[in-house]
Amino acid sequence: MYKIIGADGKEYGPITAEQVRQWVAEGRVNANTQAQLEGAAGWQPLSVFPDFAAMFEGGMAHSASAAAPPAFQASGGREAALRAVKGPAIALMVTAGLGIAYYLFSGLLTLISGGSMFQRGLPPDIPPQLKAFLEGMRGPLAGVISLAIAALNGFVLFGAIKLLRLQNRGMAMAGAVVAMLPCQCCCVLGLPFGIWALVVLSKPEVKSAFH
């Protein structure tokens, strides 16, 4: 009985020598595939084992499977991509969730109160231009702006979910870009997490895993 290490780094087996020969014939494993005889210590290429040496000496499987085994490559490549996107996707989801909660609460409270919670005197020594801007931002307008920013965070959350599931790469990239916009209090988190997501999204193995 043998154990096999697939291209995804996972261990398969124990399986019989006949099953290994079948995998060789199907191109699922090759001469360089790491294997271990049950009960033995250490891993060695399949071509080293007497049970399979003759198959590789004739060049039967080596040329057909010089690359990673097809049966393991597809699942292994996607699993590797899922692991790569998990970190930035979850980070963006947390950041977006905080932004949604904060701005939704702030916007609704401002609209309900009619902006009265902000109708307080401003410091008399601030520049006139800044004072005029701050006065314009008070009231219902501030509530509408907060709700709009909450919606932007909702878009970031949607993109992060697509990233986590390896669906719609364009939407995932758009969500990462929006997370970096300096229009929210969470931008201090959204900026590095958005850059992280874009870097991961640019990797070839992650690009190919999207569907």
Summary of the structure (lengths in Angstrom):
residues: 211
radius of gyration: 28.2
end to end distance: 37.5
largest distance: 91.4
contacts: 666
relative contact order: 0.12
helix: 63%
strand: 7%
